[in-house]
Amino acid sequence: MWTIFLTGLMMTVIFQPLSWAGSGGFNGIWLLTRDHKLDGVLAPIPEKDEITLPIRMNSHHNKFSGEYVDTSNDSIFSGETYVARGTTSIVFFQYDQTFYAIHNGRQTGDGCFTGTWYSSGNFSGDFELRKQQK
């Protein structure tokens, strides 16, 4: 009886498709870069765009939250990752009392996501979210 149970449990674990990045996979500092031209090419202009803004992230399974580091901006970030058919997709929101933005993209490398963003005030563009190297 126990052999059948353990065999079934092992088969479930082995063949269970993962639907998230590992628990804690987003913990640490991530760098957000955005431009303000929605064209599929991230080309930020230092005087105009947001370049490598650090965000302290916390995560559990496929959900994460974060906040800017060392800035007076009190935005909150909240999002999720999804894995299917070999692709990891990401969606996350940034919001405070008077601003919101949604980011939608995919993983393009180890610790790197790229995509597009849209916000209140009719702003939009391309973004990259990259894990800070230690």
N, C-alpha and C positions, 0 to 999 in steps of 0.2 A: 504493500500500500504506500509506504513512504517513498519507495523507489519511483512509483508512478507520479506522486506529488512532486518530488524533487526534479524529475525529468521534465514535467510540465512547467515548473517554475523556471528552470534553466532555459527552456525553449522560449518562454515568454520574454525573458530578459534578453536573450541573444537576438531574437527577431523583432523586438519592439522598436519601431522607428522613433527616433528622437524628434520632438517637436519644439525644442528650444536649445539655445546655447547652454553650456554647462552652468550650473548654479554658481553664482558669483563671477561669471565671466565678464561682467561689465564693471566690477569693482575697480576703483582707482581713478586716476586722472585721464580724461579724454580731451582731445583738442578739436574744437569745432571751427571750421573755416567755411565762410559763405561769401558768394558774390551776389550781385543784384541784377544779373542778366540771365534769364532763363533760356539757355541754349544748349544744355547738355555738356558744356565745357566749363570746368572750374578754373576761372582766371580772375582771382581777386585783385583789386586795385588798392594798395595800402592806404591811401587817403580816403577811400570811399567805403570799402567793404570790411567785414569782420574777418580777421585773420588769426588763426590759432588761439581762440579763446578757451582757456582751461575750464573744464567742468568736472567736479567731483561726483563720480557715479557710485551707486550701490545697486546690487542686483540680487535676484533670487530666481532661479530657473530662467524663463524667457522674459521676465519683466525687470525693468530698471527705472531708477529715478536719479535725479541729480540737481546740482545747483552750481552757478558760477563760482570760481575761486578768485579771491583777491580783486573783486570789483563790487561797486555799489549796486549793480543790477540785481534785483531780487527775484528774477525769473526762476521758475521751477520747470524741470524737464521730467517727462514721464513717457515711457515707451515700452515696446516689446519687439522681440525678434521672432521670426518664424522660419522653420526649415522644412523644405519639401522639394523633392526631385533634384537634390544636390545644390539647391540655391538657398541662401540665407537672406531673407528680406527683413527690413527694419522699418518701423513707423514710430515716430515720437513727436510729442507736443512740447512746446515751450509756451509758458503763459505767466502773466502777472496781472495786476489790476486793470491795466489798459492796453495790453498787447497779447496776441497769441500767434503762434506759427505752427504749422504742421510740416514735418519732414518725412519723406518716403523714399526709400532707396534699397540698395542691396549690398552684400558684402563683396568687396572687390580685392581683398587681400587679407592676410592675417592681421586682425585688429584694425581693419579699415572698412568703412562703409561710405558709399557715395550715392547721391541722388538729387532730388529737387525739393524745394521748400516754397511754401506760400504763407503769407501772413496778413494780419489786419493792416489796413492802409494800402491795400493793393500792391504789396511788395512780393517779389518772388525771385528765385534764382537757383543756383546749384550749390551743393554743400559736400563737405567731406567731414566725417567724424572718425578720428584716428586715435588709437590708444597711445598715450605718451610713453616713450621709451625711457627706461630707467637709467 
